[in-house]
Amino acid sequence: MTGSVSVAVVGAGSRGTMYARVAAASGRARVVAVAEPDDERRESFAAEFGLPPERAHRDWPALLDGPRAADAVVVATQDRLHVEPAVALLGHGYDVLLEKPMAPTEEGARRIAEAAAASGRIFGVCHVLRYTPYTAMVRELIRDGALGDVINMQHLEPVGWWHQAHSFVRGNWRSEAGSGPMLLTKCCHDVDWIMHVVGDGVARVSSFGGLAHFRPERAPDGSADRCLDCAVEKECPYSAKRLYLGCLGDPGAERWPLGPVTSDATEEGVLHALRTGPYGRCVYRCDNDVVDHQVVNFEFAGGATATLTMTAFTPSDGFRRTRIFGSHGSLEGDGRTLTLTDFRDGSQRVIPVPSGRDGTAAGGHGGGDAGLVEAFLSAVLTRDESYLGSGAAASLDSHRVVWAAERARHTGTVITL
């Protein structure tokens, strides 16, 4: 297909900027506008993409003034700021790609889904795990009958000790009031992926978990409010000084995780941010309340079962691990390789995944970031939303399962959907 999509970005943080870079690099899109209230981020984004001042706005309502400023808009604001821009931009005739989660509440997500349906525009949610070569291979093996009937799945989301500290203890997603429960903000696309792979609706869920470690009573003797003042910082696995100074000199790490900490990628800039900003705080003395470990149990309408384990206390490689057990075989994968065991002859086959990308958040979710953007651009160019598996209806379905699991966790019950 030929053509070029003009794209505006609402929210020029790490995710919004990444989607813009991927779109521009595809050769099928032009980044033509941005809306970002932070002056430094807005100016940096405008400089990177060559935007004139009249195309660099402080807030998204500027994109509603007069004719459309672009064909499509990427909405990558903070989670609690998704609903209003998504609904308004759809109503103004823009195609919209919305960062996950859709919204912190079911009411907000339904508003977005209804607006997408009423607008007739192309709409997708950034469930990037659907769009990896790995996922395509898993689904193809299941579809071709390599496992027989899918009976059970085990899925691990290994957040990583430093990623938990960065994003969910010190960072923007540390509190349910500020963003939402961790199952929604971190794992809604894991829930979506499980449903996508099993290919069935969820009938019942239960869940357990909590905040076990990142609490004041867990602080070691001699610790301080900030890592730079701490007598035991060198022995602490969550040392902000070690983490962020260690990013210097690595262009990828300077974008993330260092980018949200400071735009001054020098030793002086990092130390200033750690003295004055939220990312220099002791992980045991933050205002965090989201869980650091959680399990979810799923029963599907057809009788299959699945478990999702999310835990902070893992290595930091970012590779999710999955085991799928079928009537005729089993499949194990980590985003890089798949191991298929055939019960009919006892054979075992190791299948490499032809991605060429790593599975970390900085590296593009195993090719999912690029796959998502390519699918969205194809949908916009052809006016065919089938390129996007994560449209409004499918995304709302998986979000509803997340909220049901959270109700189950808080009430100690099994929730029937």
C-alpha positions as CSV (number, residue, x, y, z in Angstrom):
1,M,0.0,0.0,0.0
2,T,1.2,3.5,-0.7
3,G,0.6,6.9,1.0
4,S,1.7,8.8,4.1
5,V,-0.1,9.4,7.3
6,S,0.2,12.7,9.1
7,V,0.5,12.1,12.9
8,A,0.1,14.3,15.9
9,V,1.2,13.3,19.4
10,V,-0.5,14.2,22.6
11,G,1.9,13.6,25.5
12,A,5.6,13.8,24.5
13,G,6.9,11.5,27.3
14,S,8.9,8.3,26.7
15,R,6.0,6.3,25.1
16,G,4.6,9.1,23.0
17,T,8.1,10.0,21.7
18,M,8.9,6.4,21.0
19,Y,5.7,5.9,18.9
20,A,6.5,9.1,17.0
21,R,10.0,7.8,16.2
22,V,8.8,4.4,15.0
23,A,6.1,6.0,12.9
24,A,8.6,8.4,11.3
25,A,11.1,5.7,10.7
26,S,8.5,3.5,8.9
27,G,8.6,5.9,5.9
28,R,4.8,5.9,5.9
29,A,4.1,8.7,8.4
30,R,5.0,12.3,9.1
31,V,5.0,13.7,12.6
32,V,3.3,17.1,12.1
33,A,2.2,18.3,15.6
34,V,2.6,17.8,19.3
35,A,0.7,18.8,22.4
36,E,2.7,18.6,25.7
37,P,2.4,20.9,28.7
38,D,6.0,20.4,29.8
39,D,8.0,23.1,28.1
40,E,11.3,21.2,28.0
41,R,9.7,18.0,26.6
42,R,7.6,20.0,24.1
43,E,10.6,21.9,22.8
44,S,12.8,18.8,22.6
45,F,10.1,16.9,20.7
46,A,9.6,19.8,18.3
47,A,13.3,20.1,17.7
48,E,13.6,16.4,17.0
49,F,10.8,16.3,14.4
50,G,11.3,19.8,13.0
51,L,8.0,21.2,14.1
52,P,7.5,25.0,13.9
53,P,6.2,26.8,17.0
54,E,2.6,27.0,15.7
55,R,2.6,23.1,15.6
56,A,3.9,22.7,19.2
57,H,1.0,23.2,21.5
58,R,0.8,23.2,25.3
59,D,-2.4,21.2,25.4
60,W,-4.5,19.0,23.2
61,P,-7.6,21.2,22.8
62,A,-5.5,23.2,20.3
63,L,-5.9,20.2,18.0
64,L,-9.7,20.9,18.0
65,D,-9.3,24.5,16.6
66,G,-10.4,24.6,13.0
67,P,-9.6,21.8,10.5
68,R,-7.8,18.6,11.6
69,A,-4.1,19.2,12.1
70,A,-3.3,15.6,11.2
71,D,-4.8,12.4,10.0
72,A,-4.2,10.6,13.2
73,V,-3.3,11.3,16.8
74,V,-1.3,9.2,19.3
75,V,-2.6,9.8,22.8
76,A,0.1,9.0,25.3
77,T,-0.8,11.1,28.2
78,Q,-0.7,9.9,31.8
79,D,-3.3,7.2,32.4
80,R,-5.9,9.4,34.2
81,L,-5.7,11.9,31.3
82,H,-6.8,9.5,28.5
83,V,-10.6,9.8,28.4
84,E,-11.2,13.5,27.5
85,P,-8.7,13.8,24.7
86,A,-9.5,10.4,23.2
87,V,-13.3,11.1,23.1
88,A,-12.8,14.7,21.9
89,L,-10.3,13.8,19.2
90,L,-12.4,11.0,17.9
91,G,-15.4,13.3,17.7
92,H,-13.3,15.8,15.7
93,G,-12.6,13.3,13.1
94,Y,-9.1,12.0,14.0
95,D,-8.1,8.4,13.9
96,V,-6.7,7.6,17.4
97,L,-4.0,5.3,18.8
98,L,-4.4,5.3,22.6
99,E,-1.7,4.1,25.0
100,K,-2.8,1.4,27.4
101,P,-4.7,1.3,29.7
102,M,-7.7,2.8,28.0
103,A,-8.7,4.5,31.3
104,P,-8.4,3.9,35.0
105,T,-12.1,3.1,35.4
106,E,-14.6,1.0,33.5
107,E,-16.9,4.0,33.0
108,G,-14.1,5.9,31.3
109,A,-13.1,3.0,29.1
110,R,-16.8,2.6,28.0
111,R,-17.0,6.3,27.1
112,I,-14.0,5.8,24.9
113,A,-15.3,2.6,23.3
114,E,-18.7,4.3,22.6
115,A,-17.0,7.4,21.1
116,A,-14.9,5.2,18.8
117,A,-18.0,3.3,17.6
118,A,-20.0,6.4,17.0
119,S,-17.1,8.2,15.2
120,G,-16.5,5.6,12.6
121,R,-12.8,6.4,12.9
122,I,-9.9,4.0,13.1
123,F,-9.1,3.4,16.8
124,G,-6.6,1.1,18.5
125,V,-5.2,0.5,22.0
126,C,-1.5,0.0,22.4
127,H,-1.6,-3.7,23.5
128,V,1.9,-4.1,22.0
129,L,2.3,-7.8,23.0
130,R,-0.2,-8.8,20.3
131,Y,2.0,-7.5,17.5
132,T,5.2,-9.4,18.1
133,P,6.6,-12.1,15.8
134,Y,6.6,-14.3,18.9
135,T,2.9,-13.9,19.4
136,A,2.2,-14.7,15.7
137,M,4.2,-17.9,16.0
138,V,2.5,-19.0,19.2
139,R,-0.9,-18.4,17.7
140,E,0.0,-20.2,14.5
141,L,1.2,-23.3,16.3
142,I,-2.0,-23.4,18.3
143,R,-4.1,-22.8,15.2
144,D,-2.3,-25.6,13.3
145,G,-3.1,-28.1,16.1
146,A,0.4,-28.6,17.4
147,L,-0.9,-28.6,21.0
148,G,-4.3,-30.2,20.4
149,D,-6.8,-28.5,22.6
150,V,-5.4,-25.8,24.9
151,I,-6.0,-26.9,28.5
152,N,-3.9,-24.6,30.7
153,M,-1.5,-21.7,30.5
154,Q,1.1,-20.3,33.0
155,H,2.3,-16.8,32.2
156,L,5.0,-14.9,34.1
157,E,5.4,-11.1,34.0
158,P,8.9,-10.6,35.5
159,V,8.9,-6.9,36.1
160,G,12.4,-6.8,37.4
161,W,13.7,-5.4,40.7
162,W,15.0,-2.0,39.3
163,H,12.0,-1.5,36.9
164,Q,9.6,-1.9,39.9
165,A,11.6,0.7,41.8
166,H,11.8,3.0,38.9
167,S,8.2,3.0,37.6
168,F,6.1,1.6,40.4
169,V,7.8,2.8,43.6
170,R,9.4,6.1,42.8
171,G,7.8,6.7,39.4
172,N,4.5,7.8,37.8
173,W,2.7,4.5,38.4
174,R,3.4,4.2,42.1
175,S,-0.1,4.8,43.5
176,E,-3.6,3.6,42.6
177,A,-5.0,7.0,43.1
178,G,-2.5,8.6,40.8
179,S,-2.7,6.1,38.0
180,G,-4.5,2.8,38.8
181,P,-3.8,-0.7,40.2
182,M,-0.6,-2.3,38.8
183,L,-2.6,-5.1,37.2
184,L,-4.1,-2.4,35.0
185,T,-1.1,-0.1,34.4
186,K,1.5,-2.8,33.9
187,C,-0.3,-6.1,33.1
188,C,-3.5,-5.2,31.2
189,H,-1.7,-6.2,28.0
190,D,-0.6,-9.5,29.7
191,V,-4.3,-10.2,30.4
192,D,-5.1,-9.1,26.9
193,W,-2.4,-11.4,25.5
194,I,-3.6,-14.4,27.5
195,M,-7.1,-14.0,26.2
196,H,-5.8,-13.4,22.6
197,V,-3.7,-16.6,22.7
198,V,-6.3,-18.8,24.3
199,G,-8.9,-17.4,22.0
200,D,-11.8,-17.5,24.4
201,G,-13.7,-15.3,26.8
202,V,-13.0,-15.4,30.5
203,A,-15.8,-16.8,32.7
204,R,-14.4,-16.5,36.2
205,V,-11.4,-14.9,37.9
206,S,-9.7,-14.9,41.3
207,S,-6.6,-13.0,42.5
208,F,-4.2,-12.6,45.4
209,G,-1.3,-10.2,46.0
210,G,-0.2,-7.1,47.8
211,L,2.7,-4.8,48.7
212,A,5.2,-7.0,50.5
213,H,8.5,-5.3,50.4
214,F,8.6,-1.6,49.5
215,R,7.3,-0.4,52.9
216,P,8.8,1.8,55.7
217,E,9.2,-1.1,58.1
218,R,11.4,-2.9,55.5
219,A,14.0,-0.1,55.4
220,P,17.4,-1.3,56.5
221,D,19.2,0.2,59.5
222,G,21.2,3.3,58.5
223,S,19.1,4.2,55.5
224,A,18.0,7.7,54.7
225,D,15.2,9.5,52.9
226,R,17.4,9.8,49.8
227,C,20.0,7.5,48.3
228,L,22.6,10.2,48.1
229,D,22.4,10.6,51.9
230,C,22.3,6.9,52.7
231,A,25.0,5.0,54.6
232,V,23.9,1.7,53.1
233,E,23.3,2.8,49.5
234,K,26.2,0.8,48.1
235,E,24.7,-2.5,49.5
236,C,21.1,-1.7,48.4
237,P,19.8,-3.4,45.3
238,Y,17.5,-0.4,44.7
239,S,20.3,2.3,44.7
240,A,19.1,5.2,42.6
241,K,22.7,6.4,42.3
242,R,23.9,3.1,40.9
243,L,20.9,2.7,38.5
244,Y,20.8,6.2,37.0
245,L,24.5,7.0,36.9
246,G,24.9,3.6,35.2
247,C,22.8,4.8,32.3
248,L,25.3,7.5,31.2
249,G,27.0,6.7,28.0
250,D,24.3,4.3,26.8
251,P,22.0,6.1,24.3
252,G,19.2,3.6,24.9
253,A,19.4,3.8,28.7
254,E,19.7,7.6,28.5
255,R,16.2,7.6,26.8
256,W,14.8,5.1,29.3
257,P,14.9,4.8,32.2
258,L,17.0,7.9,32.6
259,G,14.8,10.1,30.4
260,P,11.9,10.5,32.9
261,V,14.5,11.3,35.6
262,T,16.3,14.2,33.9
263,S,16.9,15.5,30.4
264,D,20.5,16.5,31.5
265,A,22.3,13.2,30.7
266,T,25.5,14.2,32.6
267,E,26.7,13.2,36.1
268,E,25.9,16.6,37.4
269,G,22.4,16.5,35.9
270,V,21.7,13.1,37.3
271,L,22.9,13.9,40.8
272,H,20.8,17.1,40.8
273,A,17.7,15.1,39.9
274,L,18.4,12.6,42.6
275,R,18.8,15.3,45.2
276,T,15.7,17.2,44.3
277,G,13.3,14.9,42.4
278,P,11.2,11.8,43.1
279,Y,13.6,9.3,41.6
280,G,16.3,9.9,44.3
281,R,14.0,8.8,47.1
282,C,14.5,5.7,49.2
283,V,12.3,2.9,47.9
284,Y,11.2,2.2,51.5
285,R,10.1,5.8,52.1
286,C,8.0,6.7,49.1
287,D,4.3,7.3,48.7
288,N,3.7,4.1,46.8
289,D,0.8,1.7,47.4
290,V,0.6,-0.5,44.3
291,V,1.3,-4.2,44.7
292,D,4.7,-5.7,44.1
293,H,3.4,-9.2,43.5
294,Q,0.1,-10.6,42.3
295,V,-1.4,-13.8,40.9
296,V,-4.5,-14.0,38.8
297,N,-6.4,-17.2,38.1
298,F,-8.6,-17.4,35.0
299,E,-11.3,-19.9,34.0
300,F,-12.4,-19.6,30.3
301,A,-15.9,-20.1,28.9
302,G,-14.7,-23.3,27.2
303,G,-13.2,-24.8,30.4
304,A,-9.5,-23.9,29.9
305,T,-7.6,-22.3,32.8
306,A,-4.7,-19.9,33.1
307,T,-2.6,-18.2,35.7
308,L,-0.8,-14.9,35.5
309,T,2.0,-14.1,38.0
310,M,3.4,-10.6,38.2
311,T,6.3,-10.0,40.5
312,A,8.9,-7.3,41.0
313,F,11.5,-9.7,42.3
314,T,13.1,-11.0,39.1
315,P,16.1,-10.3,36.9
316,S,15.8,-7.3,34.7
317,D,15.8,-8.9,31.3
318,G,12.2,-8.1,30.7
319,F,11.3,-11.4,28.9
320,R,7.9,-12.7,29.8
321,R,7.8,-16.5,30.3
322,T,4.9,-18.6,29.2
323,R,4.0,-22.3,29.3
324,I,1.0,-23.6,27.4
325,F,-0.3,-27.1,28.0
326,G,-2.5,-28.9,25.4
327,S,-4.0,-32.3,24.9
328,H,-1.4,-33.3,22.4
329,G,1.6,-31.2,23.3
330,S,3.1,-28.4,25.3
331,L,4.8,-25.1,24.4
332,E,7.3,-23.0,26.4
333,G,8.5,-19.6,25.3
334,D,10.2,-16.4,26.5
335,G,9.9,-14.2,23.5
336,R,13.3,-15.3,22.1
337,T,12.7,-19.1,21.6
338,L,9.9,-21.6,21.7
339,T,10.2,-25.2,22.8
340,L,7.5,-27.5,21.4
341,T,7.0,-31.0,22.9
342,D,4.8,-33.4,20.9
343,F,3.2,-36.0,23.2
344,R,2.4,-38.2,20.2
345,D,6.0,-39.1,19.5
346,G,7.9,-37.6,22.5
347,S,9.9,-35.3,20.2
348,Q,11.0,-31.8,21.3
349,R,11.8,-29.0,18.9
350,V,13.4,-25.6,19.8
351,I,12.2,-22.8,17.5
352,P,14.0,-19.5,17.4
353,V,11.9,-16.4,17.1
354,P,13.1,-14.2,14.2
355,S,12.7,-10.9,15.9
356,G,16.2,-9.3,16.0
357,R,15.0,-7.1,18.9
358,D,15.2,-7.6,22.6
359,G,12.2,-7.8,24.9
360,T,12.9,-5.0,27.2
361,A,10.7,-1.9,27.5
362,A,13.6,0.2,26.1
363,G,14.1,-2.2,23.2
364,G,10.6,-2.2,21.8
365,H,8.7,-5.1,23.5
366,G,10.2,-7.8,21.3
367,G,9.1,-6.0,18.1
368,G,5.7,-5.2,19.4
369,D,6.1,-1.4,19.3
370,A,7.0,-1.4,15.7
371,G,4.4,-4.0,14.8
372,L,1.6,-2.0,16.5
373,V,2.6,1.2,14.7
374,E,2.8,-0.6,11.4
375,A,-0.6,-2.1,11.9
376,F,-2.2,1.2,12.9
377,L,-0.7,3.0,9.8
378,S,-2.0,0.2,7.6
379,A,-5.4,0.5,9.1
380,V,-5.4,4.3,8.6
381,L,-4.2,4.1,5.0
382,T,-6.7,1.4,4.0
383,R,-9.6,2.4,6.3
384,D,-9.6,-1.3,7.4
385,E,-9.5,-1.7,11.2
386,S,-9.0,-5.4,10.9
387,Y,-5.2,-4.7,10.8
388,L,-5.6,-3.8,14.5
389,G,-6.5,-6.7,16.8
390,S,-6.7,-4.4,19.8
391,G,-9.7,-2.2,18.8
392,A,-12.1,-0.7,21.3
393,A,-14.3,-3.8,21.8
394,A,-11.5,-6.3,22.3
395,S,-9.6,-3.9,24.6
396,L,-12.7,-3.2,26.7
397,D,-13.3,-6.9,27.2
398,S,-9.8,-7.5,28.5
399,H,-9.9,-4.4,30.7
400,R,-13.1,-5.7,32.2
401,V,-11.3,-8.9,33.2
402,V,-8.6,-6.8,34.9
403,W,-11.2,-4.8,37.0
404,A,-12.9,-8.1,37.9
405,A,-9.6,-9.5,39.1
406,E,-9.0,-6.5,41.2
407,R,-12.4,-6.8,42.8
408,A,-11.6,-10.5,43.5
409,R,-8.3,-9.5,45.1
410,H,-9.9,-6.9,47.4
411,T,-12.8,-9.0,48.4
412,G,-11.2,-12.5,48.5
413,T,-13.8,-13.9,46.2
414,V,-14.2,-15.5,42.8
415,I,-15.8,-13.1,40.3
416,T,-18.1,-14.4,37.6
417,L,-18.1,-12.2,34.5
